[in-house]
Amino acid sequence: MNIDMNSKSKVKSLCDWAVSWERINVPGDEYIKANSVIYISNAEIEAQVQNGNKFFSGSDGLGSHARVYIENPEFREYLGFDNKSEGKTQFILDDEKCKQILEYKTFSTFKKHLEEDVVTNQEKSKIMSYARKTKLNDYEKIQELEKVTGMIFNT
């Protein structure tokens, strides 16, 4: 795989708040507003991942539960976040995954996926916002959401 490290990749914030970190390759900081995008050089992204920046590398070093998402499939594969041949993709909690979690029929399955898939503060905020937006009407699930996220459903 031939990746041009001088090119830039689109990076999207998955947080409902601004995030920033110190650059490694050049002086200064990167700053992304809530749920917005910026372009960052591939060399800088690789340096951040190699240095364990959880915004990129997530909770497992392979991008799962990351706070920002690299919108460059070839580069994600180069970093080991995705693997087309194995069918592996980086775990990112998006609206589709929120919908899946909230639509599980049994409470035990819902609870299992909520605990496994909703780990970080931005994921807790994401699923609670999604549940509010879709007007979740299941008392037991709402109670569990409040317990896991530490947020109140009706605000």
Secondary structure, DSSP 8 states (H G I E B T S, - for coil): ----TTSEEEEEE-SSS-EEEE-SSSSSEEEE-TT-EEEEEHHHHHHHHHTT-HHHHTTTSSSTT-SEEE--HHHHHHHTS-BGGGTB------HHHHHHHHH-SSHHHHHHHHHHH--SHHHHHHHHHHHHHTT---HHHHHHHHHHH---S--
